[in-house]
Amino acid sequence: MTISPDDVVLWQWGPFAINATLLYTWLVMALLTLVSWGVTRRLSTATTLSRWQNLLEILVTGINDQIRQVSRQEPGRYLPFVGTLFLFIAVSNLLDVLPGYMAPMGSLSTTTALAICVFVAVPLFGIARDGPGAYLRHYLKPSWLMLPFNVVGELSRTVALAVRLYGNIMSGTVIVGILLSLTPYFFPVVMQLLGLLTGMIQAYIFAVLAMVYIASASSVQQGKASSPPPLH
């Protein structure tokens, strides 16, 4: 039984190879790009909207509301990054119902790449909001002795993001494979449906955690700005 899409090599020339992970990752990106282009090229402000525009507005509004609740900030600057993370993971997992398709989330390299994107985005958003000096000083809070621990914390949560997403997706794949060998009709269908539900939940959790990490990068400075002045 093939578990990881990394194991499925579709084309190889010397040291260069294209496996199922690369193929389906680019397939999902192309699909998202084409659908986004098709939906947004005819946006309307009329009272009667198309089904696709209604779906798009519901999706964007829902993501905006979640970002606002998690970060207590205006969601505009975070929507493109967090929304892309959620849509990419969700669509990758939803397509798992197609025969022959293997979700890229079943590869540790894919989940690690997504976690690294979050790892890079956290300081970028923090520096853009508070400036490099103010952001870097939060690594020294509450004392400069905490610097190595804060750095290790940044790295460990990146590893946790990658392993959590990979582990949850792969566990469903393994269970379906076992049940398929034991009872090849009813149970795999049920587990496939549960796998889709799990995939959507994991997409939501990954996006929320990414927003939590990004929001925490500027929470200290925001708290200072909103705190009342001392009484004399």
Secondary structure, DSSP 8 states (H G I E B T S, - for coil): ----GGG-EEEEETTEEEEHHHHHHHHHHHHHHHHHHHHHTT---SSS--HHHHHHHHHHHHHHHHHHHHHSS-STTTHHHHHHHHHHHHHHHHGGGSTT---GGGSHHHHHHHHHHHHHHHHHHHHHHH-HHHHHHGGG-S-GGGHHHHHHHHHHHHHHHHHHHHHHHHHHHHHHHHHHHH-SSHHHHHHHHHHHHHHHHHHHHHHHHHHHHHHHTTHHHHHHHHS-----
